[in-house]
Amino acid sequence: MKIGLLDSGVGGLSVLREVHRILPGAELHYVGDSAWCPYGTKSPEVICARVFEISDYLLSQGAGILVIACNSATIHAVGALRATYPLPVVGMEPAVKPAAELTRSGVIGVLATEASIAGEKFHQLVNTHASGVRVITRPCPRFVELVEAGQLTGPEVEDAVDEALAPLLEAGADVFVLGCTHYPFLRAVIEARLPDTATVVDTGPAVARRVKSLLEPDFCSQGKGSILVETTGALDALERLLPRLLPGVNVSSGRRDIRE
Ligand code: DGL
């Protein structure tokens, strides 16, 4: 049984690396929809339709668990996916709850896509888990472009990060949620631009633990493990990125057209 993972592009590899870390014997099949990236500026209907296309493909290839390694896709499609497929669907949302528990200043900054922040689900998340806390949201489409282009450090990244963080810092935020799976790849730069007292929260490790909890205790204890990463975009671009995004991890890669 394979674990299928998907994202709008390479961002969800930040989740895949956490799943691989705690389940090294598992067979992972990842599809990055780089031809349609970004999802963050697309309508809920387009995102949902696309996520179904890719999920159907992953299931046809033997996925027994689906991991929606994308906050925007989870927010707009996870309910419909769970109602449609007879298998566990693990999603992820910006980590508002842990951030609200961690803040000392009473202000949290949520970096996420427009699509995630605009959804009714996000408002429910804030109302349920962060009442009494000031939640400041900030879409960072530039972060997605930088990661897709393989730019993880350097002056351009620093400028984009400074611009995104400035209003949050000014408002007194002390906890910063990486609410899009592309953003953890810029974590080193983000942390370097924040005061030492700030906390950065990434949902990837919690998603990986959730996946593990859904498996039989002896699942993949014997397996050698394998990782296949496919893109709907340019294969040469993916192959240039993989060693930087998943250093030291043995990955097979390919290109796959998935059309509506
Ligand atoms: N990585 C995605 C997320 O977690 C979306 C990035 C994008 O395509 O805009 O929301």
Boltz pocket constraint, residues with backbone or C-beta under 6 A from the ligand:
constraints:
  - pocket:
      binder: B
      contacts: [[A, 7], [A, 8], [A, 9], [A, 11], [A, 12], [A, 36], [A, 37], [A, 38], [A, 39], [A, 40], [A, 41], [A, 69], [A, 70], [A, 71], [A, 72], [A, 73], [A, 113], [A, 116], [A, 144], [A, 179], [A, 180], [A, 181], [A, 182]]
      max_distance: 6.0
